[in-house]
Amino acid sequence: MATPQDQAAEEVLETQSRGTRTSQRTTSSSVAAARARAKAEAAKAQLLYAQKEAEILKEQAEQLKKKAELDADLHLLKSQKEVAAAVAEAQAWESSMQEDVDHQLRPQLSTMPPLDPEQRTHDYVQEQAEIRKQPLLPPDTNINETNNCSQLSDYSLSQRFQPLPQVGSSPLQYNMNYKTYADKQISSDPAHHFQPSVPRLDYSSENTGLTKYLMRREMVSSGLLKFDDQPENYWIWKYSFQNAVQGLNLSPQEELDMLAKWLGPQSATQAQRIRAAYIANPTTGLHMVWQRLEECYGAPEIIEHALLKKIEDFPKISNRENQRLRELGDILTELEGARLNGFLPGFHIWTRHTVLTPFLPNYPIIFRKGVMEVTGRLANNFVIESLDGTMQISLPALLECDMIPDDRTEIPSPEVAVHFPHLKAVADKIPAVDKNADILLLLGRDILQVHKVREQHNGLRNEPYAQRLDLGWVIVGEVCLDKKHKTKNINVYRTNILQSGRATLFSPCESVIQIKDGPSNISHTANLSTFVYPPEPEADDIGSEVFQRTQHDDKPALSIDDKCFLETLDQHVYKDSSNTWVAPLPFRSPRCRLPNNKPQAMKRLQSLQYTLNKKPTMKKHFIDFMRKMFDAGQAEPAPPLKENQECWYLPMFGVYHPQKLDQIRVVFDSSSKYEGVSLNDTLLSGPDMNNTLLGVLTRFRREPIAVTADVQQMFYCFTVSEKHRDFLRFLWFEDNDPQKPIREFRMTVHVFGNSPSPAIAIYCLRRAALEAVNSTAAAKELIVHNFYVDDGLASFPTAEIAIDILQTSQEMLAESNIRLHKVASNSNDVMQAFPPSDRAKDLKDLDFSADPLPIQRSLGLLWNLESDCFTFSVSQEEKPVTKRGILSTVNSLFDPLGFTAPVTLGGKNIMRELSTEQYDWDTELPADKQEQWKIWRDSIKDLEQLQIPRAYVPVSLSTETQYRELCVFSDASHTAIAAVAYLKTVSISGDIHVGFIMGKSKLAPRPAHTIPRLELCAAVLAVEMADFIKDEIDIDIDKVTFHTDSRIVLGYIHNASRRFYVYVSNRIARIRKSSHPNQWHFICTEENPADHGTRPVTATALKDTNWFSGPAFLWRRRGRMQDPCERLCYLESSEPPAAEHPKTKEMILNFRRHRLSPVNISGEEIEVVCSYKYLGLQLDES
């Protein structure tokens, strides 16, 4: 029977046996689980990198150009995948083995509840990640001593993280000694965290090269610059490229790929072509690519040309452009470095003088000469003596200077005096020039004694003369013989060409100045104010010009207010730091103080808000306009007002252009009165500085190539002085949101609505052109004389000239932050020279090689760019048949040049007849009047078929014509008077061209005047038209002729002895003021084109008349044959009473020796008609 002790022993043995079996089963399970977890971790790592590998493969398929870089990434990723998989598997094995050790040492852990395998693996990975961030201990370090941080040694990165050896097929070898663990004193506390020593797996030798490769690749991708196709930068880029790829051991194919990536657009294209040609032999292809690059970009002559081109293309510099000056200095430093380098042999012969001299005119004189500070000694008690010793003069204090002029060409010599008979007497008194003598003394006007003339020998009018001064004789004047200097020896076959075209062996005189008069015009010579102020007279000249007359006496002059306006702008307009022109508000002086009209502005804003709420489209346009204005800085939040500070609030309203119903313009109502005063009442409006509309259009038609352009927001290009901005306050909604509170703002620019704004804008625009650095005379002419407000219209002989002048004008205005855009032209070459953003709206996306050019509106005229003709567009809007509706329709035909004057005359005549009868403005007209009106209204639709050439003649007036004649015709009827002008030209090749310039029709007054008086008024209209054309066309006119079909008017003009009525006399005086009687000629009514302007003509019939072409005789080389009737004597008697009409009397004409003598002419006035069929003529052949 077993004792209790035996039973206890058996129980212990049984328990141990169960524990041993359990331990064996647990160990086996742990190993299996560890392997499974290791495989799972490896699979997860492989899946992660497989996804990245798939992404890179997709990217590789999409971006073939990055093949080399992607291949490298793919290779690296594969290596990283294998390393990561091995590391993950090793960590899982280590974890498993460590768990086994823990189980052996701590059996009680088996009783702990099991954890989820995935959660356990996740926690382990996170734990190991945290452990790897800490310094690792050497294998022989006592774990119990880890709390002593001072005993830890500092290991390098390679010692902390060592790569695994031979990842893949080799079994893992672990340097772990269980006996070592048994020898250590390990705490049995479960809370103590055990940190095993990580085995040092040596894979540094394999990973070091990979790391260097990655670093090198990163440097290549981030540090290498792309070649910009500039020869001067080629060698820098080549050295950088070769240095970057030197350690990559690239194959020729890979280097070609790298070149294709890092070359510029043009060089890359050449490299791609060579690469495609040598696809089977990349080594040869690489050699050919480098050879091509050195030929095109690395050759010395190419680099020399590029460097000099930099200087040549460098823009002009003003005195205030410091940044550009620094850029110029950098370019010159680059040139100097290239010259000293020795690589560019062409620069060896270049100096600063030879490089910079051709380009010095582009830079201000202060930059060319520089600012130099010099010092010199002051000397006293010097005496100067003449050569003959007869005169001694004590000199004042002398200042030492190293830059005394050393010009010996103007020193008189005996040889010069001998060549002039009147100077031979002083030839022996002038010493010979001593070439060895230095020029050491410069005597100025402060020593007046040496400049006084004691004796003088004069010659003929333009010959030099000799003067005896205290120190000797001098010769003054042109001493060059026939404007050239004779030389003693001529040893080379070299000639000089004089300005006359003749060749000579003598050196031309460089001091010859030629002055030639050019056509002058007051509107073309004035700079800003368009008026020239005469200088103050000398005391001796008082009264000498009191009665002097000038050609400008009858032109309007400046008022006192206009002069004050211009003086204000001259004194206070300036450029700010941003190169924007700043102008003040030109207040009157004295003026009243403006009241605070904020209540009025608030009431107007509420009214505007009510209107906008009723019109959603207008509200959207209005808010968009205000947003653009705020975004551009044209308005700003207004600061608080000081106590009793003067200010003014501007009410606002919106207006639409009839042709641009989708664009609103916000206008500030500066004329709105408050307490009897408005802002405009206190401002000077300024003179009318704008060019005339007719003048701009007249010059627009001169040449074959025409161009239009526009200044973007011209008024807003010029800011208001800071002190005057509180006079431009306005009320608007916060953040431009009508739902938010009302806030105070103020304008920073000059606004629409201020009376002086147009004059200020034109003044500043012209001043910007006149004071621009990068400007030419032609560009200034375009801005000053060919702009109507903000619209520029000009014509040029060739497309090249047009492009040059327009681009120069753009650059010139850009200096003042003014943009010239919306360019349109009838020349494709001109349009293609400008980017789409600078073209007119309809031309931005146009294909000039295939699409026809559209129609442009220029100052109200429709201009067909494709045919280069003016056209008309008739409104199809049906308006009520009332006086108001008819007046609106008649005025809608905008025709400033009078192309359709005979057609519009019909509508004006109907309107005039309605005005004489008692019809209300909005009352419908009777049926007969409606029928008459509808016939005319329907006829004007045919105007759309008219095509009037824009240019006067098909050749250039300035370069391709040798003769230009202005021909003006006049006529009158009971309905109207008319005048029409033509330009007759003879080209260099002898071809005759006639072009319509302008026409004018005016309704005759009621009650009607007599026909002779109306004909006389038509003649006055003709001379006024001729004066205007001569002033505005801006080209020399060789001859001006006038033609009328009234012999009475010719009699009035030619008669110098009869006393006419005041009505007639005043008009004759006006005609004779601008013309001579010999310029007036007779023309038959059938040939007179002005006859069509005196009676209504339908649009269909107008093109079949000679209104546009002129009479046939203008197209003949010899002009019109003289009619015998023109030789008749003109009127002898006075004008008949106004109520009577002149009577025609029978005449007997005697033809003898080409002379005509009147027979039986009564004392009464007669009218002679050119055609014999209107008179009963008796010819006496005896």
PEDAGI-V425304 format. One record per backbone hydrogen bond with DSSP energy under -0.5 kcal/mol. CO is the residue of the C=O (numbers start at 1). NH is the residue of the N-H. E is the energy in kcal/mol with one decimal. If there is no record, write none. Layout:
# PEDAGI-V425304
co = [CO;CO]
nh = [NH;NH]
e = [E;E]
This chain:
# PEDAGI-V425304
co = [3;4;5;6;7;8;9;10;11;12;13;14;15;16;17;18;19;20;21;22;23;24;25;26;27;28;29;30;31;32;33;34;35;36;37;38;39;40;41;42;43;44;45;46;47;48;49;50;51;52;53;54;55;56;57;58;59;62;63;64;66;67;68;69;70;71;72;73;74;75;76;77;78;79;80;81;82;83;84;85;86;87;88;89;90;91;92;93;94;95;96;97;98;99;100;101;102;106;107;108;109;116;117;118;119;120;121;122;123;124;125;126;127;128;129;130;131;138;142;143;145;147;148;149;153;156;157;160;166;172;174;175;176;177;178;179;180;184;189;192;194;199;200;201;203;203;204;205;206;207;208;209;210;211;212;213;214;215;216;217;218;219;219;220;229;230;231;233;234;235;236;237;238;239;240;241;242;245;245;246;251;252;253;254;255;256;257;258;259;262;264;265;266;267;268;269;270;271;272;273;274;276;278;281;282;283;284;285;286;287;288;289;290;291;292;293;293;294;299;300;301;302;303;304;305;306;307;308;309;310;311;317;318;320;321;322;323;324;325;326;327;328;329;330;331;332;333;334;335;336;337;338;338;343;344;345;346;347;351;352;353;356;356;357;359;360;362;364;364;365;365;366;370;372;377;377;379;382;384;386;391;393;398;398;406;408;413;413;414;415;416;417;420;420;421;423;424;426;426;427;429;433;434;438;441;442;444;446;447;448;448;449;455;456;457;460;465;466;467;467;468;468;469;471;472;474;476;477;480;480;481;483;484;485;492;496;496;498;502;504;507;509;521;521;522;531;532;538;539;541;543;545;550;552;559;560;561;562;563;564;565;566;567;568;569;574;576;580;581;582;583;584;585;586;595;597;598;599;600;601;602;603;604;605;606;607;608;609;610;611;615;616;617;618;619;620;621;622;623;624;625;626;627;628;629;629;630;634;634;636;642;648;649;651;653;655;657;660;660;663;665;665;667;667;668;669;669;670;670;674;677;678;679;680;682;687;692;693;694;695;696;697;698;699;701;702;704;705;706;707;708;709;710;710;711;714;715;715;718;719;721;722;724;725;726;726;728;729;730;732;733;734;736;737;741;743;744;745;746;748;751;752;754;756;757;758;759;760;761;762;763;764;765;766;767;769;773;776;777;778;779;780;781;782;786;787;787;788;788;790;790;791;792;794;796;798;799;800;801;802;803;804;805;806;807;808;809;810;811;813;813;814;818;819;819;821;823;824;827;828;829;830;831;835;836;838;840;840;841;843;846;847;847;853;854;856;856;857;858;861;861;862;862;863;863;864;864;868;869;870;871;877;880;881;882;883;884;885;886;887;888;890;892;893;895;897;898;900;900;901;902;903;903;904;905;906;907;908;909;910;911;912;913;914;917;920;920;921;926;927;928;929;930;931;932;933;934;935;936;938;939;940;941;942;943;947;948;956;960;963;964;964;965;965;966;967;968;969;970;971;975;976;977;978;979;980;981;981;982;982;983;983;984;985;986;986;987;991;993;995;998;1000;1002;1010;1011;1012;1013;1014;1015;1016;1017;1018;1019;1020;1021;1022;1023;1024;1025;1026;1027;1028;1029;1036;1039;1041;1042;1043;1044;1045;1046;1047;1048;1049;1050;1051;1058;1061;1062;1063;1064;1065;1066;1067;1068;1069;1070;1071;1071;1076;1077;1079;1081;1084;1084;1087;1088;1089;1090;1091;1092;1094;1098;1099;1101;1102;1106;1111;1112;1113;1116;1123;1124;1125;1137;1143;1147;1147;1148;1149;1149;1150;1150;1152;1155;1157;1159;1160;1165;1171;1172;1175;1177;1178;1178;1179]
nh = [7;8;9;10;11;12;13;14;15;16;17;18;19;20;21;22;23;24;25;26;27;28;29;30;31;32;33;34;35;36;37;38;39;40;41;42;43;44;45;46;47;48;49;50;51;52;53;54;55;56;57;58;59;60;61;62;63;64;66;67;70;71;72;73;74;75;76;77;78;79;80;81;82;83;84;85;86;87;88;89;90;91;92;93;94;95;96;97;98;99;100;101;102;103;104;105;106;109;110;111;112;120;121;122;123;124;125;126;127;128;129;130;131;132;133;133;134;141;145;146;148;149;151;152;155;160;161;162;170;174;176;177;178;181;182;183;184;186;192;194;196;201;202;203;206;207;208;209;210;211;212;213;214;215;216;217;218;219;220;221;222;223;224;224;231;233;234;237;238;239;240;241;242;243;244;245;246;248;250;249;255;256;257;258;259;260;261;262;263;227;268;269;270;271;272;273;274;275;276;277;278;279;281;285;286;287;288;289;290;291;292;293;294;295;296;297;298;299;303;304;305;306;307;308;309;310;311;312;313;314;314;364;321;322;325;326;327;328;329;330;331;332;333;334;335;336;337;338;339;340;341;342;344;345;347;348;349;350;355;356;357;359;360;360;362;363;317;367;368;369;370;370;372;374;379;400;398;395;393;389;386;384;379;400;408;411;416;417;418;419;419;420;423;424;424;426;427;429;430;430;431;435;437;440;443;444;447;448;450;451;452;452;468;458;466;463;476;457;469;474;454;455;472;387;469;467;465;479;482;483;484;509;481;507;494;498;504;501;498;496;485;512;524;525;526;533;534;541;542;544;546;548;553;555;563;564;565;566;567;568;569;570;571;572;573;582;579;576;719;574;721;586;587;684;597;601;602;603;604;605;606;607;608;609;610;611;612;613;614;615;619;620;621;622;623;624;625;626;627;628;629;630;631;632;634;635;633;748;749;746;645;729;651;669;667;665;660;657;663;657;655;667;653;669;670;651;672;679;680;677;674;682;682;683;588;689;696;697;698;699;700;701;701;702;952;957;706;796;826;794;824;792;712;821;714;717;718;750;750;583;724;725;727;728;648;729;747;650;745;743;736;737;738;740;734;732;638;730;636;720;754;668;757;760;761;762;763;764;765;766;767;768;769;770;771;772;775;780;781;782;783;784;785;786;793;691;789;790;791;711;792;788;709;707;705;802;803;804;805;806;807;808;809;810;811;812;813;814;815;816;818;817;820;712;821;710;840;708;831;832;833;833;834;838;839;823;843;844;844;846;848;850;851;866;865;858;863;859;861;858;863;864;871;856;865;868;869;950;864;948;862;879;882;925;886;887;888;889;890;891;892;893;894;895;898;999;901;903;904;905;1097;906;907;908;909;910;911;912;913;914;915;916;917;917;919;883;923;884;930;931;932;933;934;935;936;937;938;939;940;941;942;943;944;945;946;949;870;960;988;986;1038;1039;967;984;1041;982;1043;980;1045;978;1004;973;1002;971;1000;969;997;998;967;984;985;995;965;993;962;963;990;987;985;983;981;979;977;1014;1015;1016;1017;1018;1019;1020;1021;1022;1023;1024;1025;1026;1027;1028;1029;1030;1031;1032;1033;1038;966;968;1081;970;1083;1047;1050;1051;1052;1053;1054;1055;1060;1065;1066;1067;1068;1069;1070;1071;1072;1073;1074;1074;1075;1079;1080;1042;1044;1087;1088;1089;1091;1092;1093;1094;1095;976;1102;1103;1104;1105;1110;1114;1115;1116;1119;1126;1127;1128;1140;1145;1149;1178;1159;1151;1180;1152;1157;1155;1152;1150;1148;1162;1143;1174;1175;1177;1179;1149;1180;1181]
e = [-2.4;-2.3;-2.4;-2.9;-2.6;-2.3;-2.9;-3.4;-2.9;-2.9;-2.8;-2.9;-2.7;-2.9;-2.7;-2.9;-2.8;-2.4;-2.8;-3.0;-2.7;-2.5;-2.5;-3.0;-2.5;-2.1;-3.1;-2.9;-2.4;-2.4;-3.0;-2.7;-2.6;-2.5;-2.9;-2.5;-2.9;-2.7;-2.6;-2.7;-2.7;-2.6;-2.2;-2.3;-2.2;-1.7;-2.6;-2.3;-2.1;-2.3;-2.2;-2.2;-2.5;-2.5;-1.9;-1.7;-2.4;-0.7;-0.9;-1.4;-2.7;-2.8;-1.9;-2.2;-2.9;-2.6;-2.5;-2.9;-2.3;-1.9;-2.7;-2.5;-2.2;-2.5;-2.9;-2.6;-2.4;-2.7;-2.6;-2.4;-2.7;-2.7;-2.0;-2.3;-2.9;-2.4;-2.3;-2.8;-2.7;-2.3;-2.0;-2.3;-2.8;-2.2;-2.2;-2.4;-2.8;-2.0;-1.9;-1.3;-1.6;-2.8;-2.6;-2.6;-2.6;-2.2;-2.5;-2.3;-2.5;-2.8;-2.1;-1.9;-2.2;-2.3;-0.7;-0.6;-1.7;-1.8;-1.3;-1.7;-1.4;-1.3;-1.5;-1.4;-0.8;-1.7;-2.1;-0.6;-0.6;-0.5;-1.1;-0.5;-0.6;-1.3;-2.0;-2.1;-1.2;-1.1;-1.6;-0.6;-0.6;-1.0;-0.6;-0.9;-0.6;-1.7;-2.1;-0.5;-0.8;-2.6;-2.3;-2.2;-2.6;-2.5;-2.7;-2.8;-2.3;-2.1;-2.3;-2.5;-2.1;-2.7;-0.5;-1.2;-0.6;-1.8;-1.6;-2.0;-2.8;-2.3;-2.0;-2.7;-2.9;-2.3;-1.7;-1.9;-0.5;-1.0;-0.5;-0.6;-2.6;-2.2;-1.9;-2.3;-2.4;-2.5;-1.3;-2.1;-1.5;-2.8;-2.7;-1.4;-1.7;-2.4;-2.5;-1.8;-2.2;-2.7;-2.2;-1.6;-1.8;-0.8;-0.6;-2.2;-2.8;-2.0;-2.6;-2.3;-2.2;-2.0;-2.6;-2.5;-2.0;-1.8;-2.5;-2.6;-1.0;-0.7;-2.2;-2.7;-2.1;-2.2;-2.5;-2.4;-2.2;-1.5;-1.2;-2.4;-2.7;-0.7;-0.6;-0.7;-1.1;-1.3;-1.7;-2.0;-2.0;-2.6;-2.2;-2.1;-2.0;-2.4;-2.3;-2.2;-2.3;-2.7;-2.7;-2.2;-2.2;-2.3;-1.6;-0.8;-0.7;-0.9;-1.4;-1.6;-0.7;-1.0;-2.1;-2.4;-2.2;-1.3;-0.9;-0.9;-1.6;-2.1;-1.4;-1.0;-1.8;-2.9;-0.6;-1.0;-0.6;-0.6;-0.5;-2.8;-3.1;-3.1;-2.9;-1.2;-2.2;-2.9;-3.0;-0.5;-0.8;-1.2;-0.5;-1.6;-2.0;-0.9;-0.6;-1.3;-1.8;-0.8;-0.9;-1.3;-1.1;-0.9;-0.6;-0.8;-0.6;-0.9;-1.2;-0.9;-0.5;-0.6;-1.6;-0.7;-0.9;-1.5;-0.6;-1.0;-3.3;-0.5;-1.9;-1.0;-3.2;-2.5;-0.7;-2.5;-3.2;-1.0;-1.1;-0.6;-3.0;-2.7;-2.5;-0.8;-0.8;-0.9;-0.8;-1.8;-1.2;-1.0;-1.7;-0.6;-2.5;-1.9;-3.0;-3.5;-1.9;-0.8;-1.5;-1.2;-1.3;-0.5;-0.5;-1.0;-1.0;-2.2;-0.8;-0.6;-1.3;-1.6;-2.2;-2.2;-2.4;-2.4;-2.5;-2.2;-2.1;-2.8;-1.7;-2.0;-2.1;-3.4;-1.9;-2.4;-1.7;-1.8;-1.3;-0.6;-1.6;-3.1;-0.9;-2.1;-2.5;-2.1;-2.4;-2.1;-2.0;-1.9;-2.5;-2.7;-2.0;-1.9;-2.7;-2.2;-1.1;-1.0;-2.2;-2.4;-2.3;-2.6;-2.6;-2.4;-2.2;-2.2;-2.4;-2.2;-1.8;-2.4;-2.7;-1.8;-2.1;-0.7;-1.4;-2.6;-0.8;-2.4;-1.8;-1.8;-0.6;-2.8;-3.1;-2.5;-1.3;-0.8;-1.4;-0.8;-2.1;-0.6;-1.8;-0.5;-1.8;-0.6;-0.9;-0.6;-1.9;-0.9;-2.9;-0.7;-1.2;-0.8;-2.9;-1.5;-2.3;-2.2;-2.3;-2.0;-1.7;-0.6;-0.8;-1.4;-2.1;-0.6;-0.6;-3.4;-1.1;-2.4;-2.1;-2.8;-0.6;-2.9;-0.8;-1.4;-1.1;-0.7;-1.9;-2.5;-1.6;-1.0;-1.3;-1.8;-1.9;-0.6;-2.0;-3.6;-2.9;-3.7;-1.8;-1.7;-0.5;-2.2;-2.8;-2.3;-2.0;-2.7;-2.4;-2.6;-1.0;-2.2;-1.3;-2.6;-2.7;-2.3;-2.4;-2.8;-2.4;-2.4;-2.4;-2.4;-1.6;-2.8;-2.1;-0.6;-1.7;-2.3;-2.2;-1.9;-1.9;-2.9;-2.4;-1.3;-2.4;-0.7;-0.6;-0.6;-2.0;-2.2;-0.5;-3.3;-2.2;-3.0;-2.2;-1.8;-2.6;-2.4;-2.6;-2.4;-2.6;-2.2;-2.2;-2.1;-2.4;-2.5;-2.4;-2.2;-1.1;-1.7;-2.0;-1.8;-0.5;-2.4;-0.6;-2.9;-2.1;-2.6;-1.8;-2.6;-0.8;-0.6;-1.4;-1.8;-1.2;-3.0;-1.7;-0.5;-0.9;-0.9;-0.9;-1.3;-3.1;-0.6;-1.7;-0.6;-4.0;-0.5;-2.1;-3.2;-0.6;-0.6;-2.4;-3.2;-0.9;-1.7;-1.2;-2.3;-3.2;-2.3;-0.9;-0.8;-2.2;-2.0;-2.8;-2.3;-2.0;-2.0;-2.6;-2.2;-0.9;-1.0;-1.2;-0.7;-1.2;-2.1;-1.1;-0.9;-2.6;-1.5;-1.9;-1.2;-0.7;-2.3;-2.3;-2.0;-2.1;-2.2;-2.2;-2.1;-1.6;-1.1;-0.6;-0.8;-1.7;-0.6;-0.9;-2.2;-2.4;-2.4;-2.0;-2.4;-2.7;-2.0;-1.5;-2.8;-2.5;-1.3;-1.4;-0.7;-1.5;-1.7;-1.3;-1.7;-1.7;-0.6;-3.6;-1.9;-1.7;-2.1;-1.8;-1.2;-0.6;-3.1;-2.7;-2.7;-2.2;-2.2;-0.6;-2.4;-2.9;-2.2;-2.6;-2.0;-2.4;-2.9;-2.5;-0.9;-2.6;-0.6;-0.5;-2.2;-3.1;-2.2;-3.1;-1.2;-1.6;-3.0;-2.9;-2.6;-2.7;-2.2;-2.7;-2.3;-2.9;-2.1;-2.2;-2.2;-1.8;-1.9;-2.3;-1.8;-2.0;-2.2;-2.0;-2.2;-2.5;-2.1;-2.3;-2.5;-1.9;-2.0;-2.7;-0.5;-3.0;-2.4;-2.1;-2.0;-1.6;-0.6;-1.5;-2.4;-2.6;-2.3;-2.3;-2.1;-0.6;-3.4;-2.8;-1.2;-2.4;-2.4;-1.7;-2.1;-3.0;-1.5;-0.9;-0.7;-1.1;-2.4;-1.8;-2.9;-2.1;-0.8;-1.2;-0.6;-1.2;-1.3;-1.0;-1.2;-0.6;-0.5;-1.6;-0.8;-1.1;-1.7;-2.3;-1.2;-1.5;-1.2;-0.6;-1.6;-1.9;-1.7;-1.1;-0.6;-0.5;-1.1;-0.8;-0.6;-1.0;-0.8;-0.7;-1.5;-2.0;-1.2;-1.1;-0.6;-0.7;-1.5;-1.5;-1.3;-0.6;-0.8;-0.6;-0.8]
